[in-house]
Amino acid sequence: MTGSMLLIREFCDRFVPAEKATRTRIFFPEANEVSFARQSAFEGCSLKLDYLTKPSLFEDFGFTTKVKMSDRVRPEDEIFLVAYPYFNVNEMLVVEELYKEAIVSTDRKLIIFNGELDRIRSGLLVTFLNKREAALMMFENSMLVKF
């Protein structure tokens, strides 16, 4: 993941114009990765760093506080880069939510970096089919990434 983080920083340095850096939000899979990114690869940069999920012990038992992605997105955000969302099915479900609530019918851009979407399509990630995973597969098969 550290390697992907460094590649994302290099990608942003090369392809995100300086005037759009403050309007670019990078979502890492978990909150603790944002802290690590700020102290390493993204130290001193003006890109906005955020997270998709904030796992806790309570989440394993179904006790979660839902934070809507639309509440985490700012009106000035133009580009969203999602960093390697693949380990946890919840990460891709939150990406779907971000896509539906903040990207569709806008001029905003969504880039999924190293998302390993082929794992979802091939079934490697899905060990048993439940409602959430089925929804994820439907999202992955219908998602259009806008550039």
Backbone as CSV, one residue per row, in Angstrom:
resi,resn,N_x,N_y,N_z,CA_x,CA_y,CA_z,C_x,C_y,C_z
1,MET,0.821,-1.194,0.000,0.000,0.000,0.000,0.869,1.263,0.000
2,THR,2.019,1.181,0.648,2.919,2.328,0.645,3.393,2.614,-0.770
3,GLY,3.656,1.555,-1.537,4.051,1.728,-2.926,2.961,2.402,-3.739
4,SER,1.719,1.978,-3.541,0.597,2.612,-4.238,0.461,4.078,-3.838
5,MET,0.676,4.354,-2.560,0.589,5.725,-2.061,1.617,6.624,-2.754
6,LEU,2.828,6.111,-2.919,3.878,6.879,-3.598,3.538,7.086,-5.073
7,LEU,2.981,6.050,-5.705,2.577,6.180,-7.104,1.439,7.181,-7.274
8,ILE,0.522,7.207,-6.331,-0.579,8.170,-6.390,-0.037,9.592,-6.293
9,ARG,0.896,9.799,-5.380,1.498,11.132,-5.242,2.195,11.540,-6.534
10,GLU,2.946,10.609,-7.122,3.623,10.901,-8.386,2.610,11.189,-9.491
11,PHE,1.541,10.402,-9.553,0.480,10.627,-10.541,-0.100,12.033,-10.390
12,CYS,-0.429,12.404,-9.155,-1.008,13.731,-8.907,-0.032,14.848,-9.261
13,ASP,1.233,14.663,-8.924,2.242,15.671,-9.262,2.345,15.880,-10.762
14,ARG,2.157,14.823,-11.530,2.293,14.918,-12.986,1.012,15.341,-13.701
15,PHE,-0.153,14.900,-13.200,-1.379,15.073,-13.971,-2.430,15.989,-13.357
16,VAL,-2.267,16.379,-12.123,-3.224,17.304,-11.513,-2.589,18.697,-11.565
17,PRO,-3.181,19.605,-12.334,-2.615,20.959,-12.416,-2.552,21.608,-11.031
18,ALA,-1.548,22.407,-10.809,-1.336,23.044,-9.499,-2.573,23.810,-9.031
19,GLU,-3.266,24.456,-9.958,-4.452,25.230,-9.572,-5.631,24.346,-9.166
20,LYS,-5.575,23.044,-9.477,-6.651,22.127,-9.083,-6.283,21.269,-7.879
21,ALA,-5.080,21.410,-7.365,-4.636,20.569,-6.248,-5.533,20.750,-5.028
22,THR,-5.927,21.964,-4.718,-6.772,22.196,-3.539,-8.218,21.750,-3.779
23,ARG,-8.543,21.442,-5.040,-9.892,20.969,-5.369,-9.892,19.472,-5.700
24,THR,-8.793,18.809,-5.337,-8.664,17.374,-5.552,-8.685,16.679,-4.202
25,ARG,-9.592,15.729,-4.049,-9.739,14.995,-2.783,-9.361,13.536,-3.022
26,ILE,-8.413,13.057,-2.231,-7.959,11.678,-2.328,-8.541,10.908,-1.151
27,PHE,-9.274,9.850,-1.459,-9.872,8.998,-0.437,-9.032,7.740,-0.275
28,PHE,-8.496,7.541,0.920,-7.800,6.308,1.259,-8.808,5.358,1.908
29,PRO,-8.532,4.055,1.887,-9.509,3.101,2.425,-9.879,3.336,3.886
30,GLU,-8.891,3.673,4.724,-9.169,3.804,6.152,-8.556,5.084,6.710
31,ALA,-9.118,5.548,7.813,-8.681,6.797,8.441,-7.210,6.756,8.851
32,ASN,-6.726,5.618,9.355,-5.334,5.562,9.791,-4.357,5.706,8.626
33,GLU,-4.780,5.362,7.423,-3.923,5.538,6.250,-3.774,7.009,5.883
34,VAL,-4.784,7.812,6.179,-4.687,9.252,5.932,-3.598,9.847,6.813
35,SER,-3.568,9.461,8.067,-2.531,9.948,8.985,-1.145,9.565,8.481
36,PHE,-0.997,8.325,8.050,0.286,7.867,7.531,0.667,8.646,6.273
37,ALA,-0.305,8.860,5.376,-0.041,9.587,4.130,0.415,11.013,4.405
38,ARG,-0.222,11.672,5.366,0.145,13.054,5.706,1.570,13.146,6.250
39,GLN,2.044,12.083,6.887,3.384,12.085,7.471,4.435,11.531,6.519
40,SER,4.011,11.025,5.378,4.975,10.422,4.458,4.827,11.006,3.052
41,ALA,4.219,10.282,2.158,4.171,10.646,0.742,3.478,11.974,0.462
42,PHE,2.525,12.379,1.294,1.755,13.588,1.016,2.083,14.739,1.964
43,GLU,3.187,14.625,2.660,3.578,15.681,3.589,3.806,16.987,2.826
44,GLY,3.157,18.047,3.301,3.350,19.374,2.724,2.631,19.656,1.425
45,CYS,1.796,18.750,0.953,1.093,19.005,-0.309,-0.276,19.617,-0.032
46,SER,-0.863,20.233,-1.048,-2.157,20.893,-0.868,-3.338,20.034,-1.309
47,LEU,-3.081,18.798,-1.696,-4.172,17.879,-2.029,-4.965,17.576,-0.762
48,LYS,-6.267,17.419,-0.889,-7.124,17.119,0.260,-7.147,15.608,0.482
49,LEU,-6.834,15.175,1.680,-6.816,13.748,2.002,-7.996,13.408,2.892
50,ASP,-8.635,12.280,2.588,-9.819,11.851,3.328,-9.827,10.329,3.345
51,TYR,-10.863,9.744,3.922,-10.936,8.286,4.023,-12.330,7.798,3.675
52,LEU,-12.388,6.523,3.269,-13.662,5.884,2.932,-14.336,5.299,4.154
53,THR,-13.577,4.617,4.997,-14.143,3.935,6.158,-13.292,4.204,7.390
54,LYS,-13.909,4.034,8.533,-13.202,4.141,9.805,-13.568,2.903,10.614
55,PRO,-12.882,1.793,10.335,-13.230,0.524,10.981,-13.073,0.583,12.499
56,SER,-13.909,-0.195,13.154,-13.817,-0.319,14.605,-14.264,-1.721,14.994
57,LEU,-13.996,-2.078,16.199,-14.422,-3.373,16.712,-15.945,-3.490,16.667
58,PHE,-16.630,-2.390,16.909,-18.093,-2.405,16.922,-18.673,-2.694,15.542
59,GLU,-17.948,-2.289,14.484,-18.423,-2.515,13.124,-18.569,-4.015,12.843
60,ASP,-17.673,-4.813,13.414,-17.738,-6.259,13.211,-19.030,-6.858,13.752
61,PHE,-19.661,-6.171,14.709,-20.898,-6.656,15.308,-22.128,-5.923,14.788
62,GLY,-21.937,-5.083,13.755,-23.062,-4.399,13.144,-23.424,-3.069,13.762
63,PHE,-22.635,-2.589,14.721,-22.892,-1.283,15.344,-22.007,-0.238,14.687
64,THR,-22.589,0.536,13.798,-21.806,1.548,13.095,-22.555,2.864,13.085
65,THR,-21.800,3.914,12.934,-22.376,5.226,12.722,-22.143,5.570,11.265
66,LYS,-23.191,5.685,10.521,-23.096,5.929,9.084,-22.854,7.399,8.808
67,VAL,-21.788,7.670,8.074,-21.494,9.021,7.626,-21.688,9.023,6.116
68,LYS,-22.594,9.837,5.640,-22.867,9.889,4.210,-21.692,10.522,3.481
69,MET,-21.335,9.953,2.361,-20.231,10.499,1.573,-20.554,11.909,1.090
70,SER,-21.805,12.180,0.803,-22.168,13.513,0.332,-21.867,14.577,1.388
71,ASP,-21.864,14.183,2.676,-21.518,15.123,3.739,-20.012,15.357,3.829
72,ARG,-19.224,14.467,3.272,-17.765,14.570,3.337,-17.193,15.291,2.130
73,VAL,-17.993,15.418,1.084,-17.558,16.078,-0.140,-17.843,17.568,-0.027
74,ARG,-16.903,18.373,-0.454,-17.065,19.831,-0.417,-17.495,20.346,-1.791
75,PRO,-18.253,21.440,-1.824,-18.725,21.972,-3.105,-17.591,22.313,-4.072
76,GLU,-16.444,22.708,-3.550,-15.322,23.095,-4.421,-14.557,21.894,-4.976
77,ASP,-14.811,20.698,-4.482,-14.115,19.502,-4.976,-14.463,19.258,-6.444
78,GLU,-13.427,19.003,-7.254,-13.618,18.732,-8.675,-13.146,17.350,-9.093
79,ILE,-12.074,16.893,-8.461,-11.482,15.606,-8.815,-11.443,14.738,-7.561
80,PHE,-11.876,13.499,-7.717,-11.814,12.530,-6.629,-10.934,11.376,-7.075
81,LEU,-9.958,11.062,-6.270,-9.108,9.921,-6.536,-9.280,8.962,-5.365
82,VAL,-9.686,7.738,-5.659,-9.892,6.741,-4.613,-8.722,5.775,-4.667
83,ALA,-8.016,5.682,-3.551,-6.790,4.891,-3.481,-7.079,3.451,-3.081
84,TYR,-6.733,2.539,-3.938,-6.772,1.085,-3.731,-7.910,0.556,-2.854
85,PRO,-9.169,0.767,-3.286,-10.307,0.228,-2.513,-10.616,-1.210,-2.911
86,TYR,-10.059,-2.174,-2.221,-10.349,-3.549,-2.621,-10.319,-4.549,-1.467
87,PHE,-9.663,-4.247,-0.384,-9.497,-5.240,0.672,-10.823,-5.591,1.334
88,ASN,-11.634,-4.587,1.618,-12.884,-4.763,2.326,-14.036,-4.414,1.385
89,VAL,-15.059,-5.247,1.328,-16.214,-4.985,0.460,-16.842,-3.637,0.796
90,ASN,-16.833,-3.256,2.064,-17.416,-1.971,2.464,-16.752,-0.799,1.755
91,GLU,-15.459,-0.924,1.471,-14.758,0.158,0.780,-15.372,0.415,-0.597
92,MET,-15.623,-0.652,-1.350,-16.205,-0.469,-2.680,-17.657,-0.005,-2.606
93,LEU,-18.370,-0.409,-1.577,-19.740,0.081,-1.415,-19.748,1.584,-1.135
94,VAL,-18.767,2.063,-0.401,-18.663,3.501,-0.142,-18.257,4.229,-1.417
95,VAL,-17.423,3.612,-2.254,-17.072,4.212,-3.543,-18.321,4.335,-4.405
96,GLU,-19.169,3.317,-4.367,-20.435,3.385,-5.108,-21.272,4.561,-4.616
97,GLU,-21.346,4.713,-3.311,-22.101,5.821,-2.730,-21.522,7.164,-3.174
98,LEU,-20.203,7.285,-3.141,-19.539,8.510,-3.604,-19.896,8.787,-5.058
99,TYR,-19.827,7.764,-5.874,-20.136,7.911,-7.288,-21.572,8.391,-7.507
100,LYS,-22.508,7.744,-6.841,-23.921,8.089,-7.031,-24.277,9.461,-6.462
101,GLU,-23.682,9.819,-5.316,-24.075,11.053,-4.642,-23.273,12.287,-5.061
102,ALA,-22.068,12.099,-5.583,-21.232,13.267,-5.844,-20.697,13.363,-7.265
103,ILE,-20.798,12.306,-8.051,-20.183,12.308,-9.378,-21.222,12.331,-10.498
104,VAL,-22.220,11.456,-10.397,-23.227,11.322,-11.456,-23.874,12.675,-11.727
105,SER,-24.052,12.985,-12.986,-24.710,14.222,-13.440,-23.941,15.481,-13.050
106,THR,-22.630,15.369,-12.905,-21.792,16.543,-12.640,-20.603,16.505,-13.598
107,ASP,-19.803,17.555,-13.546,-18.565,17.589,-14.322,-17.378,17.077,-13.512
108,ARG,-17.633,16.606,-12.313,-16.565,16.092,-11.462,-15.974,14.816,-12.057
109,LYS,-14.725,14.572,-11.718,-14.009,13.395,-12.208,-13.757,12.425,-11.064
110,LEU,-13.826,11.130,-11.376,-13.548,10.071,-10.415,-12.488,9.163,-11.008
111,ILE,-11.423,8.961,-10.249,-10.353,8.053,-10.651,-10.211,7.019,-9.536
112,ILE,-10.282,5.760,-9.899,-10.047,4.686,-8.935,-8.666,4.135,-9.239
113,PHE,-7.766,4.276,-8.283,-6.377,3.899,-8.472,-6.127,2.540,-7.841
114,ASN,-5.761,1.558,-8.674,-5.436,0.222,-8.198,-6.592,-0.389,-7.399
115,GLY,-7.788,-0.314,-7.954,-8.967,-0.816,-7.265,-9.182,-2.310,-7.371
116,GLU,-8.431,-2.975,-8.230,-8.558,-4.411,-8.434,-10.013,-4.824,-8.647
117,LEU,-10.686,-4.105,-9.541,-12.084,-4.396,-9.838,-12.267,-5.791,-10.425
118,ASP,-11.196,-6.330,-11.014,-11.293,-7.678,-11.571,-11.557,-8.726,-10.499
119,ARG,-11.141,-8.485,-9.262,-11.427,-9.431,-8.174,-12.929,-9.538,-7.930
120,ILE,-13.600,-8.411,-8.028,-15.041,-8.407,-7.806,-15.734,-9.144,-8.940
121,ARG,-15.365,-8.799,-10.156,-16.017,-9.411,-11.316,-15.747,-10.907,-11.383
122,SER,-14.529,-11.331,-11.060,-14.184,-12.742,-11.179,-14.690,-13.579,-10.015
123,GLY,-15.100,-12.922,-8.932,-15.610,-13.656,-7.791,-14.559,-13.991,-6.757
124,LEU,-13.310,-13.596,-6.971,-12.268,-13.895,-5.988,-12.537,-13.215,-4.656
125,LEU,-13.115,-12.018,-4.694,-13.406,-11.282,-3.475,-14.676,-11.791,-2.802
126,VAL,-15.585,-12.303,-3.602,-16.887,-12.714,-3.084,-16.830,-14.186,-2.696
127,THR,-16.741,-14.458,-1.407,-16.672,-15.842,-0.956,-18.049,-16.455,-0.826
128,PHE,-19.010,-15.675,-0.457,-20.393,-16.131,-0.458,-21.236,-14.918,-0.827
129,LEU,-22.253,-15.167,-1.624,-23.045,-14.078,-2.154,-24.089,-13.632,-1.146
130,ASN,-23.958,-12.403,-0.698,-25.001,-11.839,0.146,-25.496,-10.565,-0.516
131,LYS,-26.439,-9.939,0.076,-27.101,-8.783,-0.523,-26.124,-7.641,-0.827
132,ARG,-25.241,-7.335,0.119,-24.297,-6.229,-0.081,-23.296,-6.542,-1.189
133,GLU,-22.796,-7.767,-1.229,-21.832,-8.131,-2.260,-22.492,-8.177,-3.640
134,ALA,-23.737,-8.619,-3.698,-24.455,-8.619,-4.965,-24.636,-7.195,-5.472
135,ALA,-24.957,-6.277,-4.564,-25.086,-4.875,-4.946,-23.761,-4.326,-5.447
136,LEU,-22.688,-4.713,-4.809,-21.364,-4.271,-5.228,-21.034,-4.765,-6.622
137,MET,-21.332,-6.023,-6.900,-21.063,-6.561,-8.230,-21.882,-5.825,-9.282
138,MET,-23.117,-5.490,-8.974,-23.949,-4.751,-9.918,-23.363,-3.369,-10.155
139,PHE,-22.871,-2.712,-9.103,-22.266,-1.392,-9.237,-21.018,-1.479,-10.098
140,GLU,-20.158,-2.427,-9.817,-18.896,-2.547,-10.542,-19.149,-2.786,-12.019
141,ASN,-20.151,-3.559,-12.344,-20.433,-3.869,-13.738,-21.105,-2.717,-14.477
142,SER,-21.675,-1.752,-13.742,-22.390,-0.667,-14.416,-21.683,0.684,-14.292
143,MET,-20.618,0.757,-13.492,-19.971,2.038,-13.223,-19.214,2.546,-14.441
144,LEU,-19.376,3.804,-14.701,-18.609,4.483,-15.741,-17.713,5.499,-15.072
145,VAL,-16.437,5.373,-15.257,-15.506,6.336,-14.698,-15.340,7.435,-15.713
146,LYS,-15.622,8.668,-15.287,-15.587,9.805,-16.199,-14.220,10.464,-16.146
147,PHE,-13.640,10.732,-17.301,-12.376,11.475,-17.382,-12.597,12.738,-18.159
